[in-house]
Amino acid sequence: MDPQDHARFRDFVDARWSTLLRLANLLTGGDRHEAEDLVQIALMKALGRWRHIDDPEGYVRKVMYRHQISRWRLRRPHREATFAALPEDVGVADGTSAADLRITVGQALARLTPRQRTMLVLRYFEDLSETEVASTLGCSVGTVRSTTHRSLARLRSLAPELDAPSRAAATAPNSSLAKGAHT
């Protein structure tokens, strides 16, 4: 790699590291170490092809999605995270409701299977269409629809407060998950 390509790669990593780490954190269910590994693996793969990549961020994101899929296809023993019960009164409007919502969504996402979590992250956090998700994951649009539907149902059962109308209106008026959007 010539010095100019090396500098471009370094600038890309400096500029996009935190965004890529946030995405990896969602894909791995909140496991910080797994998220860092996922970003590093994607960046290493990008480094080897850096000269030939037109859209570095798109390439790295796609590598992250596909590597995460490979992880859940390996069928390693799944470690399920356990969490304390949520307090009864979660709708208190004291300025922390947005933070509470982020924590609740993060905890519920962590309890989904990696496949379910990946589908929801791509559809609702990355805002990809069903066709784009299917193309990215190498599956059919029908698989994306059915998995997303089941994933949302499980997410709602794990965190029923996400469907509460008063909480949804108070904390995230434009959130498709809070409104109960279906695919």
VMD Tcl script that builds the backbone (N, CA, C; Angstrom):
set m [mol new atoms 549]
animate dup $m
set s [atomselect $m all]
$s set {name element resname resid chain x y z} {
  {N N MET 1 A 0.856 -1.175 0.000}
  {CA C MET 1 A 0.000 0.000 0.000}
  {C C MET 1 A 0.898 1.233 0.000}
  {N N ASP 2 A 0.594 2.135 -0.910}
  {CA C ASP 2 A 1.426 3.338 -0.978}
  {C C ASP 2 A 1.033 4.318 0.130}
  {N N PRO 3 A 1.893 5.266 0.448}
  {CA C PRO 3 A 1.632 6.189 1.562}
  {C C PRO 3 A 0.327 6.982 1.407}
  {N N GLN 4 A -0.029 7.329 0.182}
  {CA C GLN 4 A -1.269 8.093 -0.034}
  {C C GLN 4 A -2.498 7.250 0.321}
  {N N ASP 5 A -2.521 5.971 -0.118}
  {CA C ASP 5 A -3.629 5.080 0.245}
  {C C ASP 5 A -3.664 4.845 1.750}
  {N N HIS 6 A -2.492 4.693 2.336}
  {CA C HIS 6 A -2.414 4.480 3.779}
  {C C HIS 6 A -2.996 5.678 4.529}
  {N N ALA 7 A -2.692 6.867 4.080}
  {CA C ALA 7 A -3.219 8.082 4.716}
  {C C ALA 7 A -4.734 8.170 4.542}
  {N N ARG 8 A -5.243 7.823 3.349}
  {CA C ARG 8 A -6.699 7.830 3.123}
  {C C ARG 8 A -7.403 6.838 4.040}
  {N N PHE 9 A -6.799 5.646 4.180}
  {CA C PHE 9 A -7.382 4.626 5.050}
  {C C PHE 9 A -7.399 5.103 6.501}
  {N N ARG 10 A -6.289 5.667 6.955}
  {CA C ARG 10 A -6.203 6.172 8.329}
  {C C ARG 10 A -7.233 7.272 8.572}
  {N N ASP 11 A -7.393 8.183 7.603}
  {CA C ASP 11 A -8.385 9.257 7.733}
  {C C ASP 11 A -9.798 8.692 7.804}
  {N N PHE 12 A -10.069 7.670 6.989}
  {CA C PHE 12 A -11.382 7.024 7.014}
  {C C PHE 12 A -11.660 6.413 8.387}
  {N N VAL 13 A -10.691 5.680 8.909}
  {CA C VAL 13 A -10.866 5.040 10.220}
  {C C VAL 13 A -11.069 6.096 11.302}
  {N N ASP 14 A -10.275 7.161 11.285}
  {CA C ASP 14 A -10.416 8.228 12.282}
  {C C ASP 14 A -11.795 8.871 12.216}
  {N N ALA 15 A -12.290 9.091 11.011}
  {CA C ALA 15 A -13.564 9.787 10.837}
  {C C ALA 15 A -14.771 8.900 11.131}
  {N N ARG 16 A -14.712 7.608 10.829}
  {CA C ARG 16 A -15.890 6.747 10.889}
  {C C ARG 16 A -15.877 5.721 12.005}
  {N N TRP 17 A -14.812 5.639 12.796}
  {CA C TRP 17 A -14.699 4.608 13.834}
  {C C TRP 17 A -15.902 4.597 14.770}
  {N N SER 18 A -16.270 5.733 15.322}
  {CA C SER 18 A -17.349 5.734 16.322}
  {C C SER 18 A -18.686 5.325 15.699}
  {N N THR 19 A -18.953 5.735 14.473}
  {CA C THR 19 A -20.201 5.349 13.805}
  {C C THR 19 A -20.218 3.849 13.544}
  {N N LEU 20 A -19.116 3.323 13.056}
  {CA C LEU 20 A -19.043 1.883 12.789}
  {C C LEU 20 A -19.130 1.081 14.083}
  {N N LEU 21 A -18.540 1.592 15.151}
  {CA C LEU 21 A -18.603 0.899 16.438}
  {C C LEU 21 A -20.030 0.887 16.982}
  {N N ARG 22 A -20.766 1.988 16.800}
  {CA C ARG 22 A -22.172 2.027 17.227}
  {C C ARG 22 A -22.990 0.973 16.489}
  {N N LEU 23 A -22.794 0.875 15.189}
  {CA C LEU 23 A -23.492 -0.136 14.401}
  {C C LEU 23 A -23.113 -1.537 14.865}
  {N N ALA 24 A -21.837 -1.782 15.059}
  {CA C ALA 24 A -21.381 -3.096 15.517}
  {C C ALA 24 A -21.939 -3.419 16.896}
  {N N ASN 25 A -22.059 -2.418 17.737}
  {CA C ASN 25 A -22.622 -2.611 19.074}
  {C C ASN 25 A -24.071 -3.087 18.970}
  {N N LEU 26 A -24.823 -2.512 18.052}
  {CA C LEU 26 A -26.201 -2.958 17.835}
  {C C LEU 26 A -26.234 -4.376 17.269}
  {N N LEU 27 A -25.362 -4.656 16.325}
  {CA C LEU 27 A -25.355 -5.977 15.696}
  {C C LEU 27 A -24.954 -7.084 16.663}
  {N N THR 28 A -24.103 -6.773 17.613}
  {CA C THR 28 A -23.629 -7.797 18.550}
  {C C THR 28 A -24.437 -7.850 19.834}
  {N N GLY 29 A -25.468 -7.048 19.930}
  {CA C GLY 29 A -26.305 -7.092 21.129}
  {C C GLY 29 A -25.717 -6.381 22.315}
  {N N GLY 30 A -24.856 -5.421 22.077}
  {CA C GLY 30 A -24.318 -4.619 23.159}
  {C C GLY 30 A -23.019 -5.127 23.746}
  {N N ASP 31 A -22.440 -6.171 23.183}
  {CA C ASP 31 A -21.172 -6.696 23.669}
  {C C ASP 31 A -20.048 -5.845 23.084}
  {N N ARG 32 A -19.484 -4.980 23.884}
  {CA C ARG 32 A -18.483 -4.006 23.426}
  {C C ARG 32 A -17.268 -4.678 22.791}
  {N N HIS 33 A -16.797 -5.766 23.402}
  {CA C HIS 33 A -15.614 -6.444 22.884}
  {C C HIS 33 A -15.905 -7.099 21.533}
  {N N GLU 34 A -17.058 -7.748 21.428}
  {CA C GLU 34 A -17.451 -8.347 20.146}
  {C C GLU 34 A -17.618 -7.265 19.083}
  {N N ALA 35 A -18.172 -6.108 19.479}
  {CA C ALA 35 A -18.376 -5.006 18.539}
  {C C ALA 35 A -17.029 -4.492 18.022}
  {N N GLU 36 A -16.075 -4.309 18.916}
  {CA C GLU 36 A -14.754 -3.850 18.494}
  {C C GLU 36 A -14.099 -4.869 17.558}
  {N N ASP 37 A -14.242 -6.147 17.879}
  {CA C ASP 37 A -13.693 -7.190 17.014}
  {C C ASP 37 A -14.338 -7.148 15.633}
  {N N LEU 38 A -15.648 -6.961 15.605}
  {CA C LEU 38 A -16.367 -6.925 14.336}
  {C C LEU 38 A -15.887 -5.765 13.460}
  {N N VAL 39 A -15.718 -4.595 14.052}
  {CA C VAL 39 A -15.230 -3.440 13.283}
  {C C VAL 39 A -13.802 -3.686 12.808}
  {N N GLN 40 A -12.965 -4.222 13.665}
  {CA C GLN 40 A -11.572 -4.459 13.290}
  {C C GLN 40 A -11.456 -5.488 12.173}
  {N N ILE 41 A -12.262 -6.528 12.236}
  {CA C ILE 41 A -12.245 -7.537 11.170}
  {C C ILE 41 A -12.667 -6.904 9.846}
  {N N ALA 42 A -13.719 -6.098 9.879}
  {CA C ALA 42 A -14.197 -5.444 8.659}
  {C C ALA 42 A -13.148 -4.490 8.105}
  {N N LEU 43 A -12.482 -3.747 8.988}
  {CA C LEU 43 A -11.449 -2.815 8.527}
  {C C LEU 43 A -10.240 -3.550 7.953}
  {N N MET 44 A -9.891 -4.691 8.538}
  {CA C MET 44 A -8.775 -5.471 8.006}
  {C C MET 44 A -9.096 -5.989 6.604}
  {N N LYS 45 A -10.334 -6.430 6.397}
  {CA C LYS 45 A -10.724 -6.894 5.071}
  {C C LYS 45 A -10.726 -5.739 4.078}
  {N N ALA 46 A -11.155 -4.570 4.535}
  {CA C ALA 46 A -11.171 -3.395 3.659}
  {C C ALA 46 A -9.753 -2.956 3.323}
  {N N LEU 47 A -8.855 -3.068 4.264}
  {CA C LEU 47 A -7.468 -2.656 4.045}
  {C C LEU 47 A -6.840 -3.429 2.896}
  {N N GLY 48 A -7.124 -4.711 2.822}
  {CA C GLY 48 A -6.566 -5.538 1.770}
  {C C GLY 48 A -7.066 -5.172 0.374}
  {N N ARG 49 A -8.234 -4.562 0.283}
  {CA C ARG 49 A -8.821 -4.203 -1.011}
  {C C ARG 49 A -8.983 -2.700 -1.164}
  {N N TRP 50 A -8.323 -1.929 -0.327}
  {CA C TRP 50 A -8.551 -0.488 -0.230}
  {C C TRP 50 A -8.498 0.226 -1.580}
  {N N ARG 51 A -7.547 -0.134 -2.414}
  {CA C ARG 51 A -7.389 0.522 -3.711}
  {C C ARG 51 A -8.592 0.327 -4.622}
  {N N HIS 52 A -9.307 -0.765 -4.454}
  {CA C HIS 52 A -10.394 -1.141 -5.358}
  {C C HIS 52 A -11.772 -0.778 -4.825}
  {N N ILE 53 A -11.845 -0.151 -3.677}
  {CA C ILE 53 A -13.131 0.161 -3.047}
  {C C ILE 53 A -13.558 1.567 -3.436}
  {N N ASP 54 A -14.769 1.670 -4.005}
  {CA C ASP 54 A -15.310 2.978 -4.380}
  {C C ASP 54 A -16.025 3.647 -3.204}
  {N N ASP 55 A -16.758 2.843 -2.429}
  {CA C ASP 55 A -17.530 3.359 -1.292}
  {C C ASP 55 A -17.034 2.661 -0.022}
  {N N PRO 56 A -16.018 3.221 0.647}
  {CA C PRO 56 A -15.426 2.527 1.795}
  {C C PRO 56 A -16.419 2.221 2.919}
  {N N GLU 57 A -17.272 3.183 3.247}
  {CA C GLU 57 A -18.198 2.936 4.354}
  {C C GLU 57 A -19.187 1.834 4.009}
  {N N GLY 58 A -19.720 1.872 2.807}
  {CA C GLY 58 A -20.646 0.825 2.382}
  {C C GLY 58 A -19.989 -0.537 2.384}
  {N N TYR 59 A -18.744 -0.592 1.925}
  {CA C TYR 59 A -18.006 -1.850 1.900}
  {C C TYR 59 A -17.803 -2.381 3.318}
  {N N VAL 60 A -17.353 -1.524 4.216}
  {CA C VAL 60 A -17.086 -1.954 5.593}
  {C C VAL 60 A -18.379 -2.398 6.269}
  {N N ARG 61 A -19.464 -1.663 6.077}
  {CA C ARG 61 A -20.749 -2.051 6.671}
  {C C ARG 61 A -21.206 -3.414 6.155}
  {N N LYS 62 A -21.081 -3.623 4.851}
  {CA C LYS 62 A -21.491 -4.908 4.281}
  {C C LYS 62 A -20.642 -6.046 4.831}
  {N N VAL 63 A -19.350 -5.826 4.994}
  {CA C VAL 63 A -18.485 -6.844 5.587}
  {C C VAL 63 A -18.931 -7.133 7.025}
  {N N MET 64 A -19.278 -6.083 7.756}
  {CA C MET 64 A -19.747 -6.284 9.137}
  {C C MET 64 A -21.026 -7.109 9.165}
  {N N TYR 65 A -22.001 -6.780 8.302}
  {CA C TYR 65 A -23.258 -7.530 8.263}
  {C C TYR 65 A -22.986 -8.990 7.950}
  {N N ARG 66 A -22.185 -9.215 6.916}
  {CA C ARG 66 A -21.940 -10.594 6.482}
  {C C ARG 66 A -21.128 -11.381 7.496}
  {N N HIS 67 A -20.186 -10.731 8.148}
  {CA C HIS 67 A -19.410 -11.440 9.176}
  {C C HIS 67 A -20.305 -11.793 10.367}
  {N N GLN 68 A -21.193 -10.885 10.720}
  {CA C GLN 68 A -22.108 -11.171 11.822}
  {C C GLN 68 A -23.029 -12.338 11.462}
  {N N ILE 69 A -23.472 -12.394 10.211}
  {CA C ILE 69 A -24.293 -13.522 9.759}
  {C C ILE 69 A -23.498 -14.817 9.889}
  {N N SER 70 A -22.250 -14.795 9.476}
  {CA C SER 70 A -21.411 -15.989 9.585}
  {C C SER 70 A -21.304 -16.448 11.031}
  {N N ARG 71 A -21.238 -15.504 11.942}
  {CA C ARG 71 A -21.154 -15.860 13.362}
  {C C ARG 71 A -22.389 -16.616 13.813}
  {N N TRP 72 A -23.589 -16.138 13.409}
  {CA C TRP 72 A -24.756 -16.862 13.895}
  {C C TRP 72 A -25.041 -18.090 13.085}
  {N N ARG 73 A -24.414 -18.268 11.960}
  {CA C ARG 73 A -24.554 -19.516 11.218}
  {C C ARG 73 A -23.641 -20.609 11.770}
  {N N LEU 74 A -22.626 -20.233 12.508}
  {CA C LEU 74 A -21.718 -21.220 13.086}
  {C C LEU 74 A -22.392 -22.054 14.168}
  {N N ARG 75 A -23.486 -21.551 14.674}
  {CA C ARG 75 A -24.260 -22.233 15.719}
  {C C ARG 75 A -23.423 -22.544 16.957}
  {N N ARG 76 A -22.635 -21.565 17.346}
  {CA C ARG 76 A -21.915 -21.715 18.602}
  {C C ARG 76 A -22.930 -21.673 19.741}
  {N N PRO 77 A -22.572 -22.199 20.881}
  {CA C PRO 77 A -23.496 -22.085 22.011}
  {C C PRO 77 A -23.824 -20.616 22.272}
  {N N HIS 78 A -25.094 -20.349 22.384}
  {CA C HIS 78 A -25.561 -18.971 22.548}
  {C C HIS 78 A -25.576 -18.593 24.022}
  {N N ARG 79 A -24.916 -17.493 24.328}
  {CA C ARG 79 A -24.951 -16.970 25.690}
  {C C ARG 79 A -26.107 -15.989 25.762}
  {N N GLU 80 A -27.045 -16.235 26.609}
  {CA C GLU 80 A -28.169 -15.324 26.730}
  {C C GLU 80 A -27.938 -14.406 27.917}
  {N N ALA 81 A -28.055 -13.138 27.658}
  {CA C ALA 81 A -27.881 -12.148 28.715}
  {C C ALA 81 A -29.162 -12.071 29.543}
  {N N THR 82 A -28.983 -11.893 30.828}
  {CA C THR 82 A -30.137 -11.712 31.699}
  {C C THR 82 A -30.103 -10.303 32.259}
  {N N PHE 83 A -31.276 -9.763 32.482}
  {CA C PHE 83 A -31.382 -8.394 32.968}
  {C C PHE 83 A -32.355 -8.348 34.134}
  {N N ALA 84 A -32.168 -7.360 34.965}
  {CA C ALA 84 A -33.087 -7.152 36.074}
  {C C ALA 84 A -34.432 -6.698 35.519}
  {N N ALA 85 A -35.485 -6.909 36.285}
  {CA C ALA 85 A -36.817 -6.499 35.856}
  {C C ALA 85 A -36.889 -4.976 35.772}
  {N N LEU 86 A -37.648 -4.500 34.810}
  {CA C LEU 86 A -37.823 -3.064 34.650}
  {C C LEU 86 A -38.749 -2.517 35.733}
  {N N PRO 87 A -38.555 -1.288 36.148}
  {CA C PRO 87 A -39.440 -0.704 37.142}
  {C C PRO 87 A -40.850 -0.546 36.576}
  {N N GLU 88 A -41.825 -0.527 37.460}
  {CA C GLU 88 A -43.222 -0.408 37.050}
  {C C GLU 88 A -43.508 0.913 36.359}
  {N N ASP 89 A -43.003 2.012 36.890}
  {CA C ASP 89 A -43.319 3.335 36.354}
  {C C ASP 89 A -42.177 3.807 35.471}
  {N N VAL 90 A -42.234 3.465 34.178}
  {CA C VAL 90 A -41.178 3.873 33.268}
  {C C VAL 90 A -41.537 5.115 32.480}
  {N N GLY 91 A -42.748 5.615 32.601}
  {CA C GLY 91 A -43.195 6.748 31.806}
  {C C GLY 91 A -43.040 8.093 32.498}
  {N N VAL 92 A -42.175 8.202 33.477}
  {CA C VAL 92 A -41.988 9.451 34.188}
  {C C VAL 92 A -41.290 10.450 33.266}
  {N N ALA 93 A -41.895 11.609 33.094}
  {CA C ALA 93 A -41.357 12.626 32.188}
  {C C ALA 93 A -40.440 13.571 32.952}
  {N N ASP 94 A -39.275 13.079 33.349}
  {CA C ASP 94 A -38.334 13.896 34.105}
  {C C ASP 94 A -37.084 14.229 33.295}
  {N N GLY 95 A -37.152 14.068 31.982}
  {CA C GLY 95 A -36.013 14.369 31.144}
  {C C GLY 95 A -35.123 13.169 30.877}
  {N N THR 96 A -35.388 12.058 31.545}
  {CA C THR 96 A -34.574 10.865 31.334}
  {C C THR 96 A -35.306 9.819 30.504}
  {N N SER 97 A -36.508 10.148 30.042}
  {CA C SER 97 A -37.289 9.144 29.319}
  {C C SER 97 A -36.630 8.718 28.013}
  {N N ALA 98 A -35.954 9.613 27.318}
  {CA C ALA 98 A -35.267 9.234 26.082}
  {C C ALA 98 A -34.118 8.269 26.398}
  {N N ALA 99 A -33.397 8.529 27.477}
  {CA C ALA 99 A -32.318 7.626 27.882}
  {C C ALA 99 A -32.881 6.286 28.316}
  {N N ASP 100 A -33.998 6.313 29.052}
  {CA C ASP 100 A -34.648 5.073 29.463}
  {C C ASP 100 A -35.079 4.255 28.251}
  {N N LEU 101 A -35.608 4.942 27.245}
  {CA C LEU 101 A -36.042 4.259 26.031}
  {C C LEU 101 A -34.851 3.604 25.327}
  {N N ARG 102 A -33.729 4.322 25.218}
  {CA C ARG 102 A -32.536 3.750 24.592}
  {C C ARG 102 A -32.056 2.520 25.353}
  {N N ILE 103 A -32.068 2.594 26.668}
  {CA C ILE 103 A -31.637 1.460 27.487}
  {C C ILE 103 A -32.582 0.286 27.299}
  {N N THR 104 A -33.883 0.560 27.306}
  {CA C THR 104 A -34.880 -0.493 27.133}
  {C C THR 104 A -34.739 -1.166 25.776}
  {N N VAL 105 A -34.599 -0.358 24.725}
  {CA C VAL 105 A -34.434 -0.917 23.387}
  {C C VAL 105 A -33.141 -1.727 23.313}
  {N N GLY 106 A -32.070 -1.199 23.878}
  {CA C GLY 106 A -30.791 -1.915 23.862}
  {C C GLY 106 A -30.868 -3.245 24.585}
  {N N GLN 107 A -31.522 -3.272 25.743}
  {CA C GLN 107 A -31.658 -4.512 26.495}
  {C C GLN 107 A -32.529 -5.512 25.751}
  {N N ALA 108 A -33.620 -5.032 25.166}
  {CA C ALA 108 A -34.495 -5.931 24.416}
  {C C ALA 108 A -33.773 -6.472 23.178}
  {N N LEU 109 A -33.026 -5.625 22.474}
  {CA C LEU 109 A -32.272 -6.088 21.305}
  {C C LEU 109 A -31.236 -7.140 21.697}
  {N N ALA 110 A -30.613 -6.957 22.840}
  {CA C ALA 110 A -29.596 -7.907 23.292}
  {C C ALA 110 A -30.190 -9.285 23.560}
  {N N ARG 111 A -31.474 -9.349 23.860}
  {CA C ARG 111 A -32.122 -10.621 24.168}
  {C C ARG 111 A -32.683 -11.317 22.931}
  {N N LEU 112 A -32.645 -10.631 21.787}
  {CA C LEU 112 A -33.062 -11.264 20.536}
  {C C LEU 112 A -31.947 -12.167 20.022}
  {N N THR 113 A -32.309 -13.059 19.116}
  {CA C THR 113 A -31.270 -13.866 18.482}
  {C C THR 113 A -30.451 -12.956 17.573}
  {N N PRO 114 A -29.227 -13.326 17.262}
  {CA C PRO 114 A -28.423 -12.478 16.371}
  {C C PRO 114 A -29.106 -12.207 15.025}
  {N N ARG 115 A -29.784 -13.186 14.469}
  {CA C ARG 115 A -30.473 -13.004 13.186}
  {C C ARG 115 A -31.600 -11.982 13.320}
  {N N GLN 116 A -32.403 -12.105 14.379}
  {CA C GLN 116 A -33.498 -11.149 14.596}
  {C C GLN 116 A -32.943 -9.745 14.813}
  {N N ARG 117 A -31.909 -9.649 15.618}
  {CA C ARG 117 A -31.302 -8.347 15.907}
  {C C ARG 117 A -30.759 -7.719 14.626}
  {N N THR 118 A -30.088 -8.522 13.799}
  {CA C THR 118 A -29.532 -8.004 12.550}
  {C C THR 118 A -30.624 -7.463 11.646}
  {N N MET 119 A -31.715 -8.201 11.516}
  {CA C MET 119 A -32.830 -7.744 10.663}
  {C C MET 119 A -33.374 -6.403 11.160}
  {N N LEU 120 A -33.605 -6.279 12.462}
  {CA C LEU 120 A -34.167 -5.035 12.994}
  {C C LEU 120 A -33.182 -3.876 12.872}
  {N N VAL 121 A -31.918 -4.139 13.114}
  {CA C VAL 121 A -30.916 -3.073 12.997}
  {C C VAL 121 A -30.862 -2.567 11.564}
  {N N LEU 122 A -30.831 -3.484 10.608}
  {CA C LEU 122 A -30.755 -3.062 9.211}
  {C C LEU 122 A -32.027 -2.337 8.764}
  {N N ARG 123 A -33.187 -2.838 9.172}
  {CA C ARG 123 A -34.445 -2.236 8.725}
  {C C ARG 123 A -34.721 -0.893 9.401}
  {N N TYR 124 A -34.555 -0.822 10.720}
  {CA C TYR 124 A -35.033 0.351 11.444}
  {C C TYR 124 A -33.935 1.297 11.920}
  {N N PHE 125 A -32.752 0.807 12.186}
  {CA C PHE 125 A -31.681 1.703 12.617}
  {C C PHE 125 A -30.856 2.174 11.424}
  {N N GLU 126 A -30.624 1.279 10.462}
  {CA C GLU 126 A -29.906 1.649 9.245}
  {C C GLU 126 A -30.865 2.155 8.167}
  {N N ASP 127 A -32.162 1.960 8.364}
  {CA C ASP 127 A -33.212 2.441 7.464}
  {C C ASP 127 A -33.054 1.893 6.045}
  {N N LEU 128 A -32.737 0.602 5.945}
  {CA C LEU 128 A -32.651 -0.044 4.638}
  {C C LEU 128 A -34.021 -0.611 4.263}
  {N N SER 129 A -34.324 -0.656 2.977}
  {CA C SER 129 A -35.571 -1.255 2.517}
  {C C SER 129 A -35.465 -2.774 2.641}
  {N N GLU 130 A -36.614 -3.452 2.501}
  {CA C GLU 130 A -36.602 -4.910 2.575}
  {C C GLU 130 A -35.723 -5.495 1.474}
  {N N THR 131 A -35.780 -4.906 0.307}
  {CA C THR 131 A -34.967 -5.372 -0.820}
  {C C THR 131 A -33.478 -5.198 -0.533}
  {N N GLU 132 A -33.105 -4.056 0.042}
  {CA C GLU 132 A -31.704 -3.808 0.374}
  {C C GLU 132 A -31.212 -4.773 1.453}
  {N N VAL 133 A -32.064 -5.049 2.448}
  {CA C VAL 133 A -31.687 -5.993 3.502}
  {C C VAL 133 A -31.503 -7.384 2.901}
  {N N ALA 134 A -32.433 -7.788 2.043}
  {CA C ALA 134 A -32.341 -9.103 1.406}
  {C C ALA 134 A -31.057 -9.213 0.593}
  {N N SER 135 A -30.741 -8.176 -0.138}
  {CA C SER 135 A -29.519 -8.176 -0.947}
  {C C SER 135 A -28.282 -8.233 -0.058}
  {N N THR 136 A -28.274 -7.456 1.002}
  {CA C THR 136 A -27.130 -7.413 1.915}
  {C C THR 136 A -26.903 -8.754 2.602}
  {N N LEU 137 A -27.999 -9.392 3.032}
  {CA C LEU 137 A -27.877 -10.633 3.789}
  {C C LEU 137 A -27.895 -11.879 2.916}
  {N N GLY 138 A -28.169 -11.697 1.629}
  {CA C GLY 138 A -28.187 -12.845 0.728}
  {C C GLY 138 A -29.355 -13.774 0.955}
  {N N CYS 139 A -30.534 -13.194 1.207}
  {CA C CYS 139 A -31.730 -13.999 1.405}
  {C C CYS 139 A -32.873 -13.370 0.600}
  {N N SER 140 A -34.054 -13.973 0.665}
  {CA C SER 140 A -35.183 -13.452 -0.102}
  {C C SER 140 A -35.885 -12.332 0.671}
  {N N VAL 141 A -36.657 -11.540 -0.071}
  {CA C VAL 141 A -37.431 -10.463 0.552}
  {C C VAL 141 A -38.465 -11.064 1.510}
  {N N GLY 142 A -39.029 -12.206 1.157}
  {CA C GLY 142 A -39.987 -12.880 2.039}
  {C C GLY 142 A -39.369 -13.272 3.365}
  {N N THR 143 A -38.120 -13.715 3.325}
  {CA C THR 143 A -37.415 -14.057 4.565}
  {C C THR 143 A -37.225 -12.815 5.421}
  {N N VAL 144 A -36.877 -11.711 4.779}
  {CA C VAL 144 A -36.708 -10.453 5.515}
  {C C VAL 144 A -38.027 -10.062 6.163}
  {N N ARG 145 A -39.123 -10.132 5.416}
  {CA C ARG 145 A -40.437 -9.750 5.955}
  {C C ARG 145 A -40.839 -10.620 7.135}
  {N N SER 146 A -40.740 -11.938 6.959}
  {CA C SER 146 A -41.190 -12.830 8.029}
  {C C SER 146 A -40.288 -12.725 9.258}
  {N N THR 147 A -38.979 -12.648 9.047}
  {CA C THR 147 A -38.069 -12.538 10.187}
  {C C THR 147 A -38.253 -11.209 10.902}
  {N N THR 148 A -38.446 -10.133 10.143}
  {CA C THR 148 A -38.671 -8.830 10.756}
  {C C THR 148 A -39.971 -8.839 11.556}
  {N N HIS 149 A -41.000 -9.435 11.001}
  {CA C HIS 149 A -42.289 -9.505 11.704}
  {C C HIS 149 A -42.144 -10.277 13.020}
  {N N ARG 150 A -41.511 -11.441 12.964}
  {CA C ARG 150 A -41.311 -12.235 14.185}
  {C C ARG 150 A -40.394 -11.514 15.179}
  {N N SER 151 A -39.402 -10.820 14.652}
  {CA C SER 151 A -38.466 -10.097 15.519}
  {C C SER 151 A -39.167 -8.963 16.254}
  {N N LEU 152 A -40.013 -8.218 15.535}
  {CA C LEU 152 A -40.774 -7.139 16.182}
  {C C LEU 152 A -41.721 -7.699 17.235}
  {N N ALA 153 A -42.365 -8.826 16.935}
  {CA C ALA 153 A -43.270 -9.441 17.909}
  {C C ALA 153 A -42.498 -9.847 19.160}
  {N N ARG 154 A -41.317 -10.435 18.980}
  {CA C ARG 154 A -40.522 -10.836 20.140}
  {C C ARG 154 A -40.019 -9.614 20.901}
  {N N LEU 155 A -39.613 -8.579 20.165}
  {CA C LEU 155 A -39.159 -7.349 20.810}
  {C C LEU 155 A -40.274 -6.756 21.660}
  {N N ARG 156 A -41.492 -6.750 21.123}
  {CA C ARG 156 A -42.632 -6.221 21.882}
  {C C ARG 156 A -42.936 -7.080 23.112}
  {N N SER 157 A -42.756 -8.381 23.008}
  {CA C SER 157 A -43.014 -9.231 24.173}
  {C C SER 157 A -41.926 -9.056 25.231}
  {N N LEU 158 A -40.695 -8.790 24.786}
  {CA C LEU 158 A -39.604 -8.584 25.733}
  {C C LEU 158 A -39.680 -7.213 26.403}
  {N N ALA 159 A -40.189 -6.229 25.676}
  {CA C ALA 159 A -40.273 -4.856 26.195}
  {C C ALA 159 A -41.632 -4.268 25.830}
  {N N PRO 160 A -42.694 -4.686 26.514}
  {CA C PRO 160 A -44.041 -4.207 26.164}
  {C C PRO 160 A -44.196 -2.696 26.323}
  {N N GLU 161 A -43.342 -2.069 27.124}
  {CA C GLU 161 A -43.443 -0.622 27.303}
  {C C GLU 161 A -43.109 0.142 26.027}
  {N N LEU 162 A -42.465 -0.505 25.060}
  {CA C LEU 162 A -42.182 0.147 23.784}
  {C C LEU 162 A -43.455 0.380 22.978}
  {N N ASP 163 A -44.503 -0.388 23.252}
  {CA C ASP 163 A -45.774 -0.240 22.544}
  {C C ASP 163 A -46.744 0.693 23.253}
  {N N ALA 164 A -46.407 1.134 24.450}
  {CA C ALA 164 A -47.320 1.998 25.214}
  {C C ALA 164 A -47.497 3.328 24.486}
  {N N PRO 165 A -48.751 3.719 24.129}
  {CA C PRO 165 A -48.972 4.946 23.353}
  {C C PRO 165 A -48.465 6.209 24.038}
  {N N SER 166 A -48.670 6.342 25.342}
  {CA C SER 166 A -48.258 7.573 26.008}
  {C C SER 166 A -46.739 7.686 26.036}
  {N N ARG 167 A -46.036 6.575 26.257}
  {CA C ARG 167 A -44.575 6.595 26.273}
  {C C ARG 167 A -44.042 6.860 24.872}
  {N N ALA 168 A -44.623 6.232 23.875}
  {CA C ALA 168 A -44.154 6.408 22.503}
  {C C ALA 168 A -44.328 7.856 22.059}
  {N N ALA 169 A -45.451 8.454 22.381}
  {CA C ALA 169 A -45.696 9.838 21.971}
  {C C ALA 169 A -44.784 10.803 22.715}
  {N N ALA 170 A -44.487 10.490 23.983}
  {CA C ALA 170 A -43.680 11.401 24.781}
  {C C ALA 170 A -42.192 11.327 24.446}
  {N N THR 171 A -41.715 10.140 24.047}
  {CA C THR 171 A -40.277 9.987 23.897}
  {C C THR 171 A -39.787 9.916 22.467}
  {N N ALA 172 A -40.555 9.333 21.579}
  {CA C ALA 172 A -40.063 9.159 20.211}
  {C C ALA 172 A -41.217 9.243 19.217}
  {N N PRO 173 A -41.715 10.444 18.946}
  {CA C PRO 173 A -42.895 10.560 18.096}
  {C C PRO 173 A -42.684 10.047 16.680}
  {N N ASN 174 A -41.462 10.003 16.181}
  {CA C ASN 174 A -41.232 9.542 14.814}
  {C C ASN 174 A -40.657 8.142 14.755}
  {N N SER 175 A -40.543 7.473 15.872}
  {CA C SER 175 A -39.929 6.143 15.891}
  {C C SER 175 A -40.883 5.095 15.360}
  {N N SER 176 A -40.473 4.361 14.342}
  {CA C SER 176 A -41.325 3.330 13.774}
  {C C SER 176 A -41.511 2.165 14.744}
  {N N LEU 177 A -40.513 1.888 15.604}
  {CA C LEU 177 A -40.690 0.823 16.583}
  {C C LEU 177 A -41.688 1.244 17.649}
  {N N ALA 178 A -41.657 2.505 18.059}
  {CA C ALA 178 A -42.569 2.973 19.089}
  {C C ALA 178 A -43.997 3.019 18.573}
  {N N LYS 179 A -44.186 3.310 17.299}
  {CA C LYS 179 A -45.527 3.379 16.729}
  {C C LYS 179 A -46.087 1.995 16.431}
  {N N GLY 180 A -45.242 0.969 16.528}
  {CA C GLY 180 A -45.717 -0.371 16.239}
  {C C GLY 180 A -45.766 -0.647 14.749}
  {N N ALA 181 A -44.816 -0.125 14.012}
  {CA C ALA 181 A -44.812 -0.288 12.557}
  {C C ALA 181 A -44.622 -1.753 12.198}
  {N N HIS 182 A -45.308 -2.153 11.177}
  {CA C HIS 182 A -45.167 -3.498 10.642}
  {C C HIS 182 A -44.538 -3.412 9.278}
  {N N THR 183 A -43.886 -4.486 8.867}
  {CA C THR 183 A -43.239 -4.469 7.556}
  {C C THR 183 A -44.231 -4.749 6.472}
}
mol reanalyze $m
mol bondsrecalc $m
mol representation Tube
mol addrep $m
